[in-house]
Structure formats: structure tokens, C-alpha cells
Amino acid sequence: MTARGVLAIDAGNSKTDVAMVAADGTVLGKARGGGFQPPLVGIEAAVDALGRTVAAAAFAAGVTTAGGTALCEPFVAHVSACLANADLPVEERELAAAVQARGWGLTTEVRNDTFAILRAGVDEPRGVAVVCGAGINCVGMLPDGRTARFPAIGRISGDWGGGSGLAEEALWFAARAEDGRGEPTALARALPAHFGLDSMYALIEALHLGRIPSARKHELTPVLFATSAEGDAVARSVVHRLAEEVVALATVALTRLDLLDEEAPVLLGGSVLAARHPELDERIGKLLAAKAPNAVIEVVTAPPVLGAALLGMDRIGASQEARARLRSNYA
């Protein structure tokens, strides 16, 4: 056997999807593994974990034996890896070197995982994607290779929003409403009630002392949206601010790529935006229409690993028929 096709990797903080794809767009093997977190475990350990998922996909594709012996080395012509925590170009280069050293493909390209969501939602690599899950990010790309992106590493890079940020904002307003420093809001009752508590003081104490794990704060984001939908002015102001942030990111990315006045897709992805909160959707649509009237808003429902695979197919010059066949595997 000779190396051909693409190894596609979409690795997020909580899970990793890998697909072995033939040059004609046929998906030969898939596998799912755990999260990819080099800031916590280091690059080599994180890539080791990727390797276990790659090995499972390679076995499913028939390019290794049950004992792990490779029938061809490298497995593929190109590795297309879209990885969480690859927020800066220097991080992409470091991760690309670590992945290339494993010898899975003749060539390797690492991108931030937001690019996978963008490419999964468009027929050609052209447009902008805003992703709001645990955090918030935006990227844009053109067929000629130009991109637009943001560091997206938190408040130090000017970011606001994301599920965790929205939960923190809701807690802040609710705490101040209960103790009198802020204006009244139904969040002061709704947030503790979600955990079966009767006051913000009780919720603050439970979070501070670890009786409620900090990781569970993300559960409060849907409570924020529900409270806003019920007419609470404070909750609504937070939802509206998120819409403004989404539109600000999209508008800047469109401008950088000279797409502001053209018909261009603006894709929305991530758990918060994919949940299709009517008030948020309406506000984003209204604000974006004023800034970029030719933009076409769509919500990405295709799996990001498809986007990673399509980026790889772009790189090896695959035909339109091959890309269509690949997409049909994920329809």
C-alpha cells in the first residue's frame, strides 16, 4: 500500500474525532477519543492521546493490523488537524511539528478548531464563522489562502462571551441584585433555584466551598436565556450584549477579507449559538443586517471533523466529486 488521502483530526477540549479519508472522498475509518488539552498535560502527552485515537481510526480503515503494525507508513498523504488550544500561529506551528514527527502523513497542517466549523459549513473555503461554546472565537478564510482570526484567549485578548463567561456575568448581576448593590433581576431567584437553593448567598457559599463544583457553572447559561425570554431586563441586556459581540467579530473578519459588501456566509456554531435561542438569533440578524447587509447567516450542524477533512481535501487538490462524496458521508 502507498500513502494517499487525508487523515482528518478535530480535537476539542472534551472529545476528539478522527477520520481516515481516501483521495476519492470515501471515509475509510473513524474513531472518537478524549479531549485535547496541551496546556494541562503538555504537547507530547496531548499528541500521545491523539495517537491512540488515530491508531483506532487507522485500524478501522485497514491500514494497521490488530497488533498495531502499519501496512503503510505514512498512513496518508496529508494530515489536517484542527485543534483546540491552537489559538496563536506559534502554537499551530509547535503542534504541527509534534504531529508531523509522528509520521502519520507526508505533510501536516494544524489549524485552530474554529476553522473546522467554518469549512464544514461552506462548499468552498470562503466566509466567516463565529463560534460560541465554552468560549467565543471567530475566523474567516478565502480560497486564496488569506485568513482572518483573533487570539481568542480570554479577557487579555479582548474577548467577552462564551458559555462560561455568560454564566459568570449572570452570577455577578444576581449577586448584586440580592445584596442591593445592583438593580433587581429574576436571576437572583432563578440561578440558585437551578441547584435547589433558596438564595444567591447559599449559591455563592456552595460554589466557594466546592459543594457545587465550579465546572457546573456552565449549567446556568441556559437559565440566563430562559430568564431573558421571560422578559427580565437584566438577563436580556446580557443576551443583547452577546449578540453585539458576535456581530462585532463577524464584521471585523468580513472587513479584513474584503467581504463586507459582498454576499458571504456568516456561520454560527458552538453549543450556545447552535441552541437557536430566538431572541439571540433575532438580535444577531438585525445587527448584522445593519453592518453587513449582504451577509447570509447560517447555523452549522455538520460535524467539525468534516471541516477538517475538507481542509485536507483542499490541500491535496481533490476534485469536487470527491468533496461531495466526503460530505455525503456526514449527511
ZATORNU-347395 format. One line per field, with one value per residue (C-alpha): residue in one letter; x, y, z. Coordinates in nm, 4 decimals, m for minus. Example, Ala and Ser with C-alpha at 12.3 -4.5 7.8 and 13.67 -1.06 7.14 Angstrom:
% residues 2
type = [A/S]
x = [1.2300/1.3670]
y = [m0.4500/m0.1060]
z = [0.7800/0.7140]
This chain:
% residues 331
type = [M/T/A/R/G/V/L/A/I/D/A/G/N/S/K/T/D/V/A/M/V/A/A/D/G/T/V/L/G/K/A/R/G/G/G/F/Q/P/P/L/V/G/I/E/A/A/V/D/A/L/G/R/T/V/A/A/A/A/F/A/A/G/V/T/T/A/G/G/T/A/L/C/E/P/F/V/A/H/V/S/A/C/L/A/N/A/D/L/P/V/E/E/R/E/L/A/A/A/V/Q/A/R/G/W/G/L/T/T/E/V/R/N/D/T/F/A/I/L/R/A/G/V/D/E/P/R/G/V/A/V/V/C/G/A/G/I/N/C/V/G/M/L/P/D/G/R/T/A/R/F/P/A/I/G/R/I/S/G/D/W/G/G/G/S/G/L/A/E/E/A/L/W/F/A/A/R/A/E/D/G/R/G/E/P/T/A/L/A/R/A/L/P/A/H/F/G/L/D/S/M/Y/A/L/I/E/A/L/H/L/G/R/I/P/S/A/R/K/H/E/L/T/P/V/L/F/A/T/S/A/E/G/D/A/V/A/R/S/V/V/H/R/L/A/E/E/V/V/A/L/A/T/V/A/L/T/R/L/D/L/L/D/E/E/A/P/V/L/L/G/G/S/V/L/A/A/R/H/P/E/L/D/E/R/I/G/K/L/L/A/A/K/A/P/N/A/V/I/E/V/V/T/A/P/P/V/L/G/A/A/L/L/G/M/D/R/I/G/A/S/Q/E/A/R/A/R/L/R/S/N/Y/A]
x = [0.0000/0.1097/0.0156/m0.2825/m0.5786/m0.6213/m0.6121/m0.8621/m0.8490/m1.0937/m0.9767/m1.1699/m1.1300/m1.3704/m1.3525/m1.1559/m1.2875/m1.0564/m1.1378/m0.9235/m1.0400/m0.9391/m0.8461/m1.1833/m1.3694/m1.4579/m1.4399/m1.2334/m1.2346/m1.3421/m1.2652/m1.3505/m1.1277/m1.0943/m1.0172/m0.7056/m0.5536/m0.1836/m0.1896/m0.2695/m0.0610/0.1999/0.2267/0.3828/0.1314/m0.1557/m0.0291/0.0192/m0.3522/m0.4264/m0.2122/m0.4341/m0.7405/m0.5510/m0.4472/m0.8108/m0.9169/m0.6238/m0.7230/m1.0848/m0.9552/m0.7458/m0.4086/m0.2820/m0.3081/m0.4845/m0.1450/m0.0879/0.1629/0.1353/0.0656/0.1950/0.3988/0.2986/m0.0737/m0.1834/m0.0583/m0.1714/m0.2750/m0.5342/m0.5617/m0.7972/m0.7101/m0.8409/m0.5828/m0.4058/m0.5034/m0.1935/0.0080/0.3118/0.1059/m0.0115/0.3495/0.4583/0.1698/0.2233/0.5859/0.4814/0.2174/0.4457/0.7097/0.4674/0.4943/0.1225/0.1316/0.3734/0.2640/0.0792/m0.1226/m0.2575/m0.5277/m0.7407/m1.0526/m1.2796/m1.1582/m1.3102/m1.6523/m1.6226/m1.5132/m1.7797/m2.0481/m1.9389/m1.8928/m1.5721/m1.3236/m1.4860/m1.6709/m1.6670/m1.7578/m1.8341/m1.8279/m1.9698/m1.9401/m1.7442/m1.5596/m1.6008/m1.3945/m1.4170/m1.2256/m1.2596/m1.0983/m1.0770/m0.9927/m0.6624/m0.5447/m0.5994/m0.7494/m0.8858/m0.8603/m0.8376/m0.6187/m0.9324/m0.7564/m0.9855/m1.0104/m0.6437/m0.7173/m1.0359/m1.2842/m1.6284/m1.8906/m1.8905/m2.0944/m1.8638/m1.8451/m2.2227/m2.2653/m2.0187/m2.1999/m2.5355/m2.3923/m2.2475/m2.5787/m2.7734/m2.5392/m2.5602/m2.9371/m2.9773/m2.7469/m2.8743/m2.5756/m2.7451/m3.0848/m3.3457/m3.3410/m3.5185/m3.1757/m3.1339/m3.4027/m3.3575/m2.9866/m2.9942/m3.3239/m3.1487/m2.9413/m3.2300/m3.1155/m3.3195/m3.0784/m2.7765/m2.5893/m2.6436/m2.5270/m2.2180/m2.1294/m2.1821/m1.9634/m1.6932/m1.6689/m1.6871/m2.0161/m2.1206/m1.8234/m1.7153/m1.7424/m2.1208/m2.1488/m2.1965/m2.5427/m2.6506/m2.6177/m2.9500/m3.1096/m2.9892/m3.1544/m3.4779/m3.4921/m3.4350/m3.7134/m3.9474/m3.8876/m3.6228/m3.4456/m3.1081/m3.0912/m3.1977/m2.9187/m2.6639/m2.8185/m2.8149/m2.4524/m2.3629/m2.5381/m2.3361/m2.0138/m2.0965/m2.1696/m1.8568/m1.6400/m1.8109/m1.7968/m1.4257/m1.3465/m1.5571/m1.3823/m1.0352/m1.1211/m1.2889/m1.6211/m1.8190/m2.0065/m2.0288/m2.2702/m2.0815/m2.1734/m2.1538/m2.1715/m2.2743/m2.1553/m2.0875/m2.3356/m2.4681/m2.5332/m2.6446/m2.9138/m3.1075/m3.2299/m3.4945/m3.4141/m3.0408/m3.0937/m3.3244/m3.0851/m2.7852/m2.9821/m3.0924/m2.7490/m2.5627/m2.8089/m2.7194/m2.3425/m2.3185/m2.6486/m2.5280/m2.4131/m2.6003/m2.6380/m2.6376/m2.6054/m2.3511/m2.4898/m2.2297/m1.9620/m1.6354/m1.4294/m1.5922/m1.4455/m1.1000/m1.1303/m1.2434/m0.9488/m0.7267/m0.9001/m0.8460/m0.4771/m0.4318/m0.6342/m0.9216/m1.1972/m1.5400/m1.6819/m1.4522/m1.5529/m1.9197/m1.8721/m1.6995/m1.9801/m2.2407/m2.0769/m2.1773/m2.5205]
y = [0.0000/0.3597/0.6670/0.8556/1.0565/1.2566/1.1983/1.4447/1.5337/1.7543/1.7732/1.9775/2.0189/1.7336/1.4970/1.4127/1.2825/1.1274/1.0168/0.8399/0.9629/0.8267/1.0665/1.0000/1.1200/0.7778/0.7653/0.4539/0.4605/0.6718/0.6865/0.9033/0.9753/1.2074/1.5775/1.7577/1.9810/2.0543/2.3439/2.0898/1.7879/1.9244/1.8930/1.5470/1.3883/1.5552/1.4264/1.0824/1.0846/1.1889/0.8967/0.6458/0.7771/0.7896/0.4271/0.3252/0.5031/0.3502/0.0018/0.0662/0.1766/m0.1359/0.0381/m0.1312/m0.4835/m0.5755/m0.5612/m0.2055/m0.2868/m0.0337/m0.1731/0.1527/0.4325/0.7110/0.6326/0.9256/1.1977/1.4774/1.5278/1.8017/1.8676/2.1285/2.1523/2.3273/2.5378/2.6152/2.9777/3.1530/3.0857/2.9994/2.7322/2.5949/2.5659/2.3894/2.1435/2.0846/1.9918/1.7496/1.5862/1.5685/1.3948/1.1034/1.0179/0.9762/1.1786/1.3131/1.6657/1.8182/2.1329/2.2368/2.4997/2.6260/2.4105/2.7034/2.6642/2.3139/2.4522/2.7163/2.4715/2.2184/2.4756/2.6012/2.4441/2.6384/2.7858/3.1302/3.3012/3.3758/3.1644/3.2765/3.0008/3.0389/2.7338/2.7393/3.0385/3.2581/3.2815/3.3921/3.3052/3.3814/3.2432/3.2856/3.0370/3.2180/3.1217/3.4526/3.4269/3.6494/3.5449/3.6618/3.5372/3.4312/3.3512/3.5380/3.8843/3.9619/3.9409/4.1459/3.8599/3.8632/3.5917/3.2159/2.9888/3.0186/3.3970/3.4277/3.2186/3.4395/3.7513/3.6114/3.5290/3.8807/4.0525/3.8124/3.8556/4.2355/4.2256/4.0219/4.2307/4.5656/4.6890/4.6257/4.6508/4.3808/4.0767/3.7425/3.5844/3.6244/3.3584/3.1532/3.0775/2.9316/2.7567/2.5620/2.3941/2.3615/2.6572/2.9484/3.2421/3.3743/3.3749/2.9997/2.9508/3.1680/2.9705/2.6357/2.7357/2.8880/2.5837/2.3347/2.1768/2.2631/2.2038/2.5120/2.3104/2.3056/2.6824/2.6310/2.4909/2.8454/2.9686/2.8132/2.9603/3.3044/3.2638/3.1304/3.4242/3.6659/3.5020/3.5597/3.9342/4.0063/4.3281/4.2437/3.8979/4.0438/4.3009/4.0181/3.8335/4.1531/4.2155/3.8685/3.9463/4.2672/4.0749/3.8123/4.0831/4.2799/3.9725/3.8846/4.2417/4.2808/3.9447/4.0300/4.3670/4.2140/3.9780/4.2471/4.0622/4.3267/4.4443/4.1042/3.8180/3.5955/3.3278/3.4068/3.0749/3.0371/2.7379/2.6108/2.4993/2.8474/2.9633/2.6223/2.6151/2.8673/3.0981/3.3045/3.6352/3.5973/3.4892/3.7824/4.0326/3.8977/3.9084/4.2663/4.3980/4.2134/4.3333/4.6903/4.6264/4.3750/4.3689/4.1058/3.8560/3.5253/3.3796/3.0019/2.7696/2.4899/2.1468/1.9310/1.7726/1.9684/1.6636/1.7020/2.0519/1.9222/1.6600/1.9149/2.1396/1.8391/1.7653/2.1291/2.0857/1.7739/1.9204/1.6737/1.7007/1.8489/1.4988/1.3722/1.6549/1.5895/1.2193/1.3089/1.5436/1.2778/1.0521/1.3034/1.3997]
z = [0.0000/m0.0614/0.1367/m0.0040/0.1098/0.4267/0.7988/0.9483/1.3176/1.5067/1.8666/2.1205/2.4939/2.5695/2.2695/1.9580/1.6246/1.3660/1.0112/0.7519/0.4100/0.0693/m0.2101/m0.3750/m0.0620/0.0786/0.4580/0.5317/0.9114/1.2080/1.5782/1.8776/2.1747/2.4701/2.4884/2.3671/2.6348/2.5843/2.8353/3.1095/3.0077/2.7670/2.3898/2.3766/2.6143/2.4289/2.0937/2.2505/2.3306/1.9711/1.8602/2.0331/1.8506/1.5216/1.5746/1.6253/1.3045/1.1145/1.2290/1.1254/0.7847/0.7459/0.7359/1.0522/1.1825/1.5063/1.6727/1.5541/1.2777/0.9953/0.6498/0.5027/0.6510/0.6486/0.6558/0.4357/0.2058/0.4345/0.7977/0.8514/1.2254/1.3707/1.7370/2.0445/2.2270/1.8970/1.9426/1.8095/1.4913/1.7040/1.8812/1.5474/1.4330/1.7515/1.7340/1.3623/1.4288/1.7040/1.4823/1.1783/1.3919/1.4420/1.0739/1.0103/0.6876/0.4305/0.5209/0.8170/0.8711/1.2109/1.2478/1.5328/1.5649/1.4715/1.1115/1.1066/1.1914/0.9194/0.6498/0.7473/0.6732/0.3300/m0.0117/m0.0696/0.1810/0.1800/0.4637/0.8341/1.1333/1.4886/1.7475/2.0962/2.3184/2.6423/2.4949/2.1897/1.8721/1.5100/1.1953/0.8273/0.5145/0.1381/m0.1379/m0.1994/0.1499/0.3266/0.6730/0.9464/1.3081/1.6686/1.9558/2.1474/2.4735/2.7106/2.8556/2.7923/2.4192/2.4465/2.4454/2.6063/2.5888/2.5674/2.7900/3.0890/3.0572/3.0317/3.3462/3.5339/3.4151/3.5276/3.8714/3.9019/3.8297/4.0519/4.3494/4.3305/4.2922/4.6094/4.8287/4.6992/4.5010/4.1678/4.0054/4.0675/3.8410/3.8363/3.8012/4.1766/4.2237/3.9080/3.9439/4.2972/4.2215/3.9462/4.2184/4.4640/4.6758/4.8058/4.7758/4.5945/4.9248/4.9511/4.5923/4.6426/4.9546/4.7809/4.4858/4.7063/4.9339/4.6484/4.7451/4.3913/4.1588/3.9671/3.6460/3.6906/3.6494/3.2755/3.3603/3.4371/3.0784/2.9667/3.2838/3.1718/2.8312/2.9839/3.2239/2.9380/2.7362/3.0301/3.0000/3.2626/3.1616/3.3153/3.1602/2.8276/2.8424/2.8692/2.5738/2.3681/2.4568/2.3306/2.0017/1.9745/2.0357/1.7722/1.5166/1.6077/1.5494/1.2217/1.0908/1.1597/0.9970/0.6898/0.6624/0.6833/0.3977/0.1832/0.2120/0.3988/0.0884/m0.0814/m0.0372/0.2030/0.4567/0.8263/1.0050/1.3689/1.5684/1.9173/2.1803/2.2664/1.9098/1.7829/2.0534/1.8408/2.1171/1.9308/2.0994/2.0368/1.6757/1.6073/1.7600/1.5695/1.2441/1.2992/1.3975/1.1214/0.8564/0.9514/0.9369/0.6521/0.4602/0.2113/0.4743/0.4813/0.8300/0.8684/1.1672/1.1277/1.2062/1.0267/1.2500/1.2650/1.1637/0.8210/0.8057/0.8986/0.6253/0.3651/0.4509/0.3882/0.0578/m0.0419/0.0346/m0.1818/m0.4683/m0.4509/m0.7080/m0.6440/m0.6815/m0.4063/m0.1745/m0.2439/m0.1698/0.1565/0.2594/0.1790/0.4388/0.7052/0.5711]
